[in-house]
Amino acid sequence: MGPGRRGGRNERETGGPFAGAALRLLRRRNPRSRRGCGLRFPEKEILAPAESLCYNQTPFCPKRAGRQRFYGGTCVKIAIYTLGCKVNQYESQAMEQELRARGHEVVPFEAEADAYIVNTCSVTAVSDQKSRQVIHRVRRERPGALVAVCGCWSQTHAADARQMGADVLGGSGDRMGFLSLLERAAVERRPLESIDHPKERRHMEWLPAGGLEGRTRALLKIEDGCTNFCSYCIIPHARGPVRSLPMGEAAVQAAELRAAGYKEIVLTGIEISSWGRDLLEGLSLIDLLEAVSAAAPGVRLRLGSLEPRTITEEFCERAAMLPDLCDQFHLSLQSGCDATLKRMRRKYDTARYFRSVELLKKTFRHPAVTTDLITGFPEETEEEFQQTLGFIQACGFARMHIFPYSERPGTPAAEMEQVPKALRTERARMAAEVAAAMRQTYLEECVGRTEEVLFEQPAGRDGLFLGHGTNYAEVLAEGTELHNQLRRVRITGVEDGALRGTIIEE
């Protein structure tokens, strides 16, 4: 049980004092949650490049409905390259699972394959460039292979993907239909595509939860879409409106992941703080957390990125009762200056953000509060940047991801007065220095504590094994055969950005 929380061993084993009530609630809210979604996807023709099809208008559960076998009946070697966020990682592992279930062989991207899937990202202009580079490389190095492109970049830049010669072209939705399209293209040897209209999506596509091969933690996508329309972001146009995984289905998938042997589940989505908004059932993210925790007792739960206003007194009080919730909270910041936040069209100011940080630190003992920061946003003055530096130091982050601003054509921010790129980079360097000092301070504060560590792989030196604590800090300890084991570790020091410790033998 994490420090600063109430409850004991019995609650950990049974899911807590609210477990029965939570499960009854999810069954009442979702009467089909234990029998599958009960829906079937209507048969639709897979369309040629000049046409378009809007998939994903009704929920689809291929696992419940029965998987479609390969069009043509031939096994194909397929490799997948994933760019971008955890949602893309989740969708790639889901495609891996489905391809194997259909009888195909999934191989490393560096290996020779019949088909290569590039799951693209478009969060920044740099992401666009990386997506194009990977497609170019596959075309150059594997000229006889089929190249299939999906993801946010192909959703928003379909014409560019066509021009680059994608054999199969899909967008950011209907991954199962995309795989069927790939199978058909492999047989017919002609380009095929299906790009829908994200704004018309109303239901979240069912995809199997799990982890990429060899991973110890699983990803569970609970939400898709975003309606925040920040001035620098194109993702709402690539992903469409908020769609939530029903609470009953989330609980069922969590229980299945527990049965499969996963020791940690990461709840991910494009904007998970918006979970439940579209369900119109009066539920919020904390309700989902309680249901998932009850369904998968003993499995660590880790939250993806949160909108700061998610953190309220009620959220913290209820979250502290969850014995397996990891005490790492990633609160998206982007800027520590109110004027800049307003230009970004963020929905909070620094006072509200700081209140969230204070609530977390008051409720949890030594939580890891992490964040993202953009430097050199359009019209950012030196004074505004200095305000940001002062604010991040006041927050005392355990870790930061810092990015110089990257223009995103088609967004309002791209039309604003731009900060010179060299200055953006220099400000990122300065912020990174502050972040590194805060990181070191946080790690040093961990020395002497006992952390629950999920071990993943050998560290490659000195007989050490590498894992992550509940705070997501890397932990090194001596040992062998520790893969996918949860062990208590006494932290003894800090070494090269990681914690060193000694396993406490039970």
C-alpha positions as CSV (number, residue, x, y, z in Angstrom):
1,M,0.0,0.0,0.0
2,G,1.4,3.4,-1.0
3,P,2.4,5.8,1.8
4,G,-0.2,8.3,3.0
5,R,-3.2,6.1,2.2
6,R,-5.7,4.4,4.4
7,G,-6.6,0.8,4.2
8,G,-4.8,-2.5,4.7
9,R,-4.0,-5.9,3.2
10,N,-7.6,-7.1,3.1
11,E,-8.6,-4.1,1.1
12,R,-5.8,-4.7,-1.4
13,E,-6.8,-8.3,-1.9
14,T,-10.5,-7.6,-2.2
15,G,-10.5,-4.3,-4.0
16,G,-11.3,-2.1,-1.1
17,P,-14.4,-1.4,1.1
18,F,-16.3,0.0,-1.9
19,A,-15.5,-2.9,-4.3
20,G,-18.9,-4.5,-4.2
21,A,-20.8,-1.2,-4.5
22,A,-18.6,-0.1,-7.4
23,L,-19.2,-3.4,-9.3
24,R,-22.9,-3.2,-8.7
25,L,-22.9,0.3,-9.9
26,L,-21.0,-0.5,-13.1
27,R,-23.3,-3.4,-13.8
28,R,-26.4,-1.2,-13.2
29,R,-25.0,1.5,-15.4
30,N,-23.8,-1.0,-18.1
31,P,-26.1,-4.0,-17.9
32,R,-24.2,-5.8,-20.7
33,S,-20.8,-5.2,-19.2
34,R,-20.4,-8.9,-18.3
35,R,-21.8,-10.2,-21.6
36,G,-19.9,-8.0,-24.0
37,C,-21.2,-5.0,-25.8
38,G,-23.9,-6.9,-27.6
39,L,-23.5,-4.9,-30.8
40,R,-22.4,-5.9,-34.3
41,F,-20.7,-3.7,-36.9
42,P,-22.7,-3.6,-40.1
43,E,-21.0,-5.1,-43.2
44,K,-19.4,-2.3,-45.3
45,E,-17.5,-2.4,-48.6
46,I,-13.8,-1.5,-48.3
47,L,-13.3,1.4,-50.6
48,A,-10.8,2.4,-53.2
49,P,-8.5,5.4,-53.0
50,A,-10.9,7.9,-54.6
51,E,-13.6,7.1,-52.2
52,S,-14.1,7.7,-48.5
53,L,-15.9,5.8,-45.7
54,C,-16.9,7.0,-42.3
55,Y,-16.2,4.1,-40.0
56,N,-16.9,3.8,-36.3
57,Q,-20.4,5.1,-36.1
58,T,-21.4,2.3,-33.7
59,P,-19.3,0.5,-31.1
60,F,-17.7,-2.7,-32.3
61,C,-16.4,-5.6,-30.2
62,P,-14.6,-8.1,-32.6
63,K,-13.6,-10.3,-29.7
64,R,-17.2,-10.7,-28.7
65,A,-18.5,-10.9,-32.3
66,G,-15.8,-13.3,-33.6
67,R,-12.7,-12.3,-35.5
68,Q,-12.5,-12.0,-39.2
69,R,-10.0,-14.4,-40.8
70,F,-7.5,-13.2,-43.4
71,Y,-8.9,-12.2,-46.7
72,G,-7.3,-14.8,-49.0
73,G,-6.3,-17.2,-46.2
74,T,-2.5,-16.6,-46.4
75,C,-0.2,-15.7,-43.5
76,V,1.6,-12.5,-43.9
77,K,4.7,-11.2,-42.0
78,I,3.9,-7.7,-40.8
79,A,6.0,-5.1,-38.9
80,I,4.7,-2.0,-37.0
81,Y,6.4,1.3,-36.4
82,T,4.8,3.5,-33.8
83,L,5.3,7.3,-33.4
84,G,3.9,9.6,-30.8
85,C,1.8,9.1,-27.6
86,K,0.7,6.2,-25.5
87,V,-2.6,6.2,-27.3
88,N,-0.7,5.3,-30.5
89,Q,1.3,2.7,-28.5
90,Y,-2.0,1.2,-27.3
91,E,-3.5,1.1,-30.7
92,S,-0.3,-0.5,-32.1
93,Q,-0.4,-3.3,-29.5
94,A,-4.1,-3.8,-30.2
95,M,-3.2,-4.3,-33.9
96,E,-0.4,-6.7,-33.0
97,Q,-2.9,-8.8,-31.0
98,E,-5.5,-8.8,-33.8
99,L,-3.0,-9.6,-36.5
100,R,-1.8,-12.6,-34.6
101,A,-5.3,-13.7,-33.9
102,R,-6.0,-13.6,-37.6
103,G,-3.0,-15.9,-38.2
104,H,-0.3,-13.4,-39.3
105,E,3.2,-13.2,-37.9
106,V,4.3,-9.9,-36.4
107,V,8.0,-9.2,-36.7
108,P,10.4,-6.4,-35.6
109,F,10.3,-3.4,-37.9
110,E,14.0,-3.9,-38.8
111,A,13.2,-7.4,-40.0
112,E,12.2,-8.4,-43.5
113,A,8.4,-8.4,-43.8
114,D,5.6,-8.5,-46.4
115,A,4.0,-5.4,-45.1
116,Y,5.0,-2.5,-42.9
117,I,2.5,-0.5,-40.9
118,V,3.5,3.1,-39.9
119,N,1.3,4.4,-37.1
120,T,1.9,8.2,-37.5
121,C,1.7,11.2,-35.2
122,S,0.8,14.8,-35.9
123,V,1.0,16.6,-32.6
124,T,3.8,18.9,-33.9
125,A,5.4,19.8,-37.2
126,V,8.4,17.8,-36.1
127,S,6.1,14.8,-35.6
128,D,4.9,15.2,-39.2
129,Q,8.5,15.2,-40.4
130,K,9.3,12.0,-38.5
131,S,6.2,10.3,-39.9
132,R,7.3,11.2,-43.4
133,Q,10.9,10.1,-42.8
134,V,9.8,6.6,-41.6
135,I,7.6,6.1,-44.7
136,H,10.4,7.3,-47.0
137,R,12.8,4.9,-45.3
138,V,10.5,1.9,-45.7
139,R,9.9,2.8,-49.3
140,R,13.6,3.1,-49.9
141,E,14.8,0.0,-48.0
142,R,11.9,-2.4,-48.7
143,P,10.8,-1.5,-52.2
144,G,8.8,-4.7,-52.7
145,A,6.9,-4.5,-49.5
146,L,3.4,-3.2,-48.9
147,V,3.4,0.0,-46.9
148,A,0.3,0.8,-44.8
149,V,0.0,4.2,-43.1
150,C,-2.5,5.1,-40.3
151,G,-2.7,7.5,-37.4
152,C,-3.1,11.2,-36.9
153,W,-0.7,12.4,-39.6
154,S,-2.4,10.4,-42.3
155,Q,-5.8,11.5,-41.0
156,T,-4.9,15.2,-41.4
157,H,-2.5,14.8,-44.3
158,A,-4.1,12.1,-46.5
159,A,-3.1,13.8,-49.7
160,D,0.6,13.8,-48.7
161,A,0.4,10.2,-47.7
162,R,-1.1,9.3,-51.1
163,Q,1.7,11.3,-52.8
164,M,4.3,9.3,-50.9
165,G,2.8,6.1,-52.3
166,A,1.1,4.5,-49.4
167,D,-0.4,1.2,-50.5
168,V,-2.9,1.2,-47.7
169,L,-4.1,4.4,-46.2
170,G,-6.2,4.8,-43.0
171,G,-6.7,7.5,-40.5
172,S,-6.9,7.7,-36.7
173,G,-10.0,5.5,-36.3
174,D,-11.3,2.0,-37.2
175,R,-8.1,0.0,-36.7
176,M,-9.8,-3.3,-37.3
177,G,-11.1,-2.1,-40.6
178,F,-7.7,-0.8,-41.5
179,L,-6.2,-4.3,-40.9
180,S,-8.9,-5.8,-43.2
181,L,-8.0,-3.2,-45.8
182,L,-4.3,-4.2,-45.5
183,E,-5.2,-7.9,-45.9
184,R,-7.2,-7.2,-49.0
185,A,-4.4,-5.0,-50.5
186,A,-1.9,-7.9,-49.8
187,V,-4.0,-10.2,-52.0
188,E,-5.1,-7.8,-54.7
189,R,-1.8,-5.9,-54.8
190,R,-3.5,-2.5,-55.4
191,P,-3.7,0.6,-53.3
192,L,-6.7,0.9,-51.0
193,E,-7.8,3.5,-48.5
194,S,-10.5,4.6,-46.1
195,I,-10.4,7.9,-44.4
196,D,-13.4,8.9,-42.3
197,H,-14.5,12.3,-40.9
198,P,-13.4,12.5,-37.2
199,K,-16.0,15.1,-36.2
200,E,-18.7,12.6,-37.1
201,R,-17.4,9.9,-34.6
202,R,-19.8,9.3,-31.8
203,H,-18.6,6.0,-30.3
204,M,-15.3,4.7,-29.2
205,E,-14.0,1.8,-31.2
206,W,-13.4,-1.4,-29.2
207,L,-9.8,-2.5,-29.2
208,P,-8.2,-5.2,-27.0
209,A,-6.2,-3.8,-24.1
210,G,-2.7,-5.1,-23.4
211,G,1.0,-4.4,-23.8
212,L,3.6,-4.5,-26.5
213,E,5.4,-7.8,-26.6
214,G,7.6,-8.4,-23.5
215,R,6.2,-5.5,-21.6
216,T,5.2,-5.7,-17.9
217,R,2.6,-3.0,-17.9
218,A,-0.5,-2.9,-20.0
219,L,-2.3,0.0,-21.6
220,L,-6.0,0.4,-21.3
221,K,-7.5,3.1,-23.5
222,I,-10.5,4.6,-21.7
223,E,-11.2,7.7,-23.9
224,D,-10.6,9.1,-27.4
225,G,-11.0,12.6,-28.8
226,C,-10.7,16.1,-27.5
227,T,-12.8,19.3,-27.7
228,N,-10.4,21.7,-26.0
229,F,-9.1,23.3,-29.2
230,C,-5.9,24.8,-27.8
231,S,-4.5,27.4,-30.2
232,Y,-1.4,25.3,-31.0
233,C,-3.0,21.9,-31.4
234,I,-4.5,20.0,-34.3
235,I,-5.4,16.9,-32.5
236,P,-9.1,17.7,-32.0
237,H,-9.3,17.8,-35.8
238,A,-7.5,14.5,-36.1
239,R,-9.3,12.6,-33.3
240,G,-12.8,14.1,-33.2
241,P,-15.0,14.7,-30.2
242,V,-14.7,13.0,-26.8
243,R,-15.8,9.3,-26.7
244,S,-15.6,7.3,-23.5
245,L,-15.1,3.5,-23.0
246,P,-18.2,2.5,-20.9
247,M,-17.3,1.9,-17.3
248,G,-18.4,-1.7,-17.4
249,E,-16.3,-2.5,-20.4
250,A,-13.2,-0.8,-18.8
251,A,-13.7,-3.0,-15.7
252,V,-14.0,-6.1,-17.7
253,Q,-10.8,-5.4,-19.7
254,A,-9.0,-4.5,-16.5
255,A,-10.0,-7.9,-14.9
256,E,-8.8,-9.6,-18.1
257,L,-5.4,-7.9,-17.9
258,R,-5.1,-8.9,-14.3
259,A,-5.8,-12.5,-15.3
260,A,-3.2,-12.3,-18.1
261,G,-0.6,-11.5,-15.4
262,Y,0.0,-7.8,-15.9
263,K,1.0,-6.1,-12.7
264,E,0.3,-2.5,-13.8
265,I,-2.3,-0.9,-16.0
266,V,-1.8,2.6,-17.5
267,L,-5.1,4.3,-18.2
268,T,-4.6,6.3,-21.3
269,G,-6.5,8.4,-23.8
270,I,-6.3,11.6,-25.8
271,E,-7.9,13.6,-22.9
272,I,-8.8,11.2,-20.1
273,S,-10.0,14.0,-17.8
274,S,-13.0,14.3,-20.1
275,W,-13.9,10.6,-19.6
276,G,-17.7,10.2,-19.1
277,R,-18.7,13.5,-20.5
278,D,-20.3,11.9,-23.5
279,L,-22.0,9.1,-21.6
280,L,-24.4,11.5,-19.9
281,E,-24.6,9.3,-16.8
282,G,-23.2,11.8,-14.3
283,L,-19.9,9.9,-14.0
284,S,-16.4,11.2,-13.9
285,L,-12.8,9.9,-14.0
286,I,-12.7,9.1,-10.3
287,D,-15.8,6.9,-10.7
288,L,-14.1,4.9,-13.4
289,L,-10.9,4.6,-11.3
290,E,-12.9,3.1,-8.5
291,A,-14.6,0.6,-10.8
292,V,-11.3,-0.5,-12.4
293,S,-9.6,-0.8,-9.1
294,A,-12.4,-3.0,-7.8
295,A,-12.2,-5.2,-10.9
296,A,-8.4,-5.6,-10.8
297,P,-7.3,-5.8,-7.1
298,G,-3.6,-5.9,-6.6
299,V,-2.8,-4.4,-10.0
300,R,-1.1,-1.0,-9.9
301,L,-3.1,1.7,-11.7
302,R,-1.3,4.6,-13.4
303,L,-3.0,7.6,-14.8
304,G,-2.1,9.3,-18.1
305,S,-1.9,13.0,-18.6
306,L,-4.5,15.0,-16.6
307,E,-6.1,18.4,-17.1
308,P,-5.3,20.3,-13.9
309,R,-8.9,21.0,-13.0
310,T,-9.5,17.3,-12.6
311,I,-7.7,17.6,-9.2
312,T,-10.3,18.6,-6.6
313,E,-10.6,17.8,-3.0
314,E,-13.2,15.1,-3.7
315,F,-11.0,13.6,-6.4
316,C,-8.0,13.5,-4.0
317,E,-10.0,12.1,-1.1
318,R,-11.5,9.3,-3.1
319,A,-8.2,8.6,-5.0
320,A,-6.3,8.2,-1.7
321,M,-8.7,5.3,-0.8
322,L,-7.5,3.3,-3.8
323,P,-4.7,1.0,-2.5
324,D,-3.1,0.4,-5.9
325,L,-3.2,3.9,-7.5
326,C,0.3,5.0,-8.4
327,D,1.3,8.3,-6.8
328,Q,2.5,9.9,-10.0
329,F,0.3,12.6,-11.5
330,H,1.1,14.2,-14.8
331,L,-0.6,17.6,-14.9
332,S,-0.3,19.3,-18.2
333,L,1.1,22.8,-17.7
334,Q,2.5,24.2,-21.0
335,S,3.3,27.6,-19.5
336,G,3.7,29.2,-16.1
337,C,2.5,32.6,-17.3
338,D,-1.2,33.5,-17.3
339,A,-0.9,35.7,-20.4
340,T,0.7,32.9,-22.4
341,L,-1.8,30.4,-21.1
342,K,-4.6,32.7,-22.4
343,R,-3.0,32.8,-25.9
344,M,-2.7,29.0,-25.8
345,R,-6.5,28.9,-25.0
346,R,-5.9,26.7,-21.9
347,K,-8.8,26.4,-19.6
348,Y,-7.0,27.2,-16.3
349,D,-4.6,29.8,-14.9
350,T,-1.5,29.4,-12.8
351,A,-3.4,29.9,-9.5
352,R,-5.8,27.0,-10.3
353,Y,-2.9,24.9,-11.4
354,F,-0.9,25.5,-8.3
355,R,-3.9,24.6,-6.2
356,S,-4.0,21.2,-7.9
357,V,-0.3,20.7,-7.0
358,E,-0.9,21.7,-3.4
359,L,-3.9,19.3,-3.1
360,L,-1.9,16.3,-4.4
361,K,1.1,17.1,-2.1
362,K,-1.3,17.5,0.8
363,T,-3.1,14.2,0.1
364,F,-0.3,11.9,-1.0
365,R,3.0,11.5,0.8
366,H,5.8,12.6,-1.6
367,P,3.9,12.2,-4.9
368,A,5.6,12.7,-8.2
369,V,4.0,15.6,-9.9
370,T,5.2,15.7,-13.5
371,T,4.4,18.0,-16.4
372,D,4.9,19.3,-20.0
373,L,6.2,22.7,-20.9
374,I,6.4,24.6,-24.2
375,T,9.1,27.3,-24.5
376,G,9.1,30.1,-27.0
377,F,5.3,30.1,-27.6
378,P,4.3,32.9,-30.0
379,E,4.6,36.4,-28.5
380,E,6.3,35.0,-25.4
381,T,8.4,37.8,-23.9
382,E,11.4,37.5,-21.7
383,E,9.4,38.6,-18.7
384,E,6.7,35.9,-19.4
385,F,9.4,33.3,-19.7
386,Q,10.9,34.4,-16.4
387,Q,7.5,34.1,-14.8
388,T,7.3,30.5,-16.1
389,L,10.7,29.7,-14.7
390,G,9.7,31.0,-11.3
391,F,6.4,29.1,-11.4
392,I,7.8,25.7,-12.2
393,Q,10.3,26.1,-9.4
394,A,7.4,26.9,-7.0
395,C,5.6,23.7,-8.1
396,G,8.7,21.6,-7.5
397,F,8.1,19.1,-10.3
398,A,9.5,15.6,-10.0
399,R,10.0,15.5,-13.8
400,M,9.4,17.6,-16.8
401,H,9.1,17.1,-20.5
402,I,10.2,20.4,-22.2
403,F,9.7,21.2,-25.9
404,P,10.6,24.3,-27.9
405,Y,7.4,25.5,-29.6
406,S,6.9,23.9,-33.1
407,E,4.6,25.7,-35.6
408,R,1.5,23.7,-36.5
409,P,0.1,24.9,-39.8
410,G,-3.6,25.4,-39.7
411,T,-3.7,26.4,-36.0
412,P,-4.4,29.9,-34.6
413,A,-0.9,30.0,-33.0
414,A,0.8,29.6,-36.3
415,E,-0.7,33.0,-37.3
416,M,0.7,34.8,-34.3
417,E,4.0,36.6,-34.1
418,Q,6.7,33.9,-33.8
419,V,9.6,33.8,-31.4
420,P,12.9,33.1,-33.2
421,K,13.7,29.4,-33.2
422,A,17.1,29.9,-31.7
423,L,15.5,31.7,-28.7
424,R,12.9,28.9,-28.3
425,T,15.7,26.4,-28.1
426,E,17.7,28.5,-25.7
427,R,14.7,28.9,-23.4
428,A,14.1,25.1,-23.5
429,R,17.7,24.6,-22.4
430,M,17.3,27.1,-19.5
431,A,14.1,25.4,-18.4
432,A,15.7,22.0,-18.7
433,E,18.4,23.1,-16.3
434,V,15.8,24.1,-13.7
435,A,14.0,20.8,-14.3
436,A,17.1,18.7,-13.9
437,A,17.8,20.4,-10.5
438,M,14.2,19.7,-9.3
439,R,14.5,16.1,-10.6
440,Q,17.7,15.6,-8.6
441,T,16.1,17.1,-5.4
442,Y,13.0,14.8,-5.8
443,L,15.2,11.7,-6.2
444,E,17.4,12.6,-3.2
445,E,14.2,12.9,-1.1
446,C,13.4,9.3,-2.0
447,V,16.6,8.0,-0.2
448,G,15.7,6.2,2.9
449,R,12.2,5.4,1.8
450,T,10.8,2.0,0.8
451,E,9.3,1.9,-2.7
452,E,7.2,-0.8,-4.4
453,V,9.0,-1.5,-7.6
454,L,7.8,-3.3,-10.7
455,F,10.9,-4.9,-12.2
456,E,11.1,-5.1,-16.0
457,Q,14.5,-6.1,-17.4
458,P,18.2,-6.5,-16.6
459,A,20.1,-3.2,-16.5
460,G,22.9,-4.7,-18.4
461,R,25.6,-4.2,-15.8
462,D,26.8,-5.3,-12.4
463,G,24.0,-7.9,-11.9
464,L,21.4,-5.1,-11.6
465,F,17.7,-5.3,-12.5
466,L,15.7,-2.2,-13.7
467,G,12.2,-1.3,-12.6
468,H,9.9,1.6,-11.8
469,G,8.5,2.7,-8.5
470,T,4.9,3.8,-8.1
471,N,6.3,7.4,-8.6
472,Y,7.6,6.2,-12.0
473,A,11.3,6.8,-10.9
474,E,13.7,4.2,-12.3
475,V,15.0,1.9,-9.7
476,L,18.1,-0.3,-9.9
477,A,18.6,-3.2,-7.5
478,E,20.7,-6.4,-7.5
479,G,18.9,-9.5,-8.5
480,T,18.1,-12.0,-11.2
481,E,14.8,-13.4,-12.8
482,L,12.9,-10.4,-11.5
483,H,10.9,-9.7,-14.7
484,N,7.3,-8.7,-13.9
485,Q,7.8,-9.0,-10.2
486,L,6.6,-6.5,-7.6
487,R,9.1,-6.1,-4.8
488,R,9.6,-3.8,-1.9
489,V,12.9,-1.9,-2.2
490,R,14.8,0.2,0.3
491,I,16.2,3.2,-1.5
492,T,19.9,3.8,-0.7
493,G,21.1,6.3,-3.2
494,V,20.8,8.2,-6.5
495,E,22.9,7.3,-9.5
496,D,22.8,8.8,-13.0
497,G,19.2,9.9,-12.7
498,A,18.0,6.7,-11.2
499,L,17.4,5.4,-7.7
500,R,19.6,2.6,-6.2
501,G,18.2,0.3,-3.7
502,T,18.2,-3.1,-1.9
503,I,15.3,-5.6,-2.2
504,I,13.6,-6.3,1.1
505,E,13.3,-10.0,1.4
506,E,9.8,-11.0,2.7
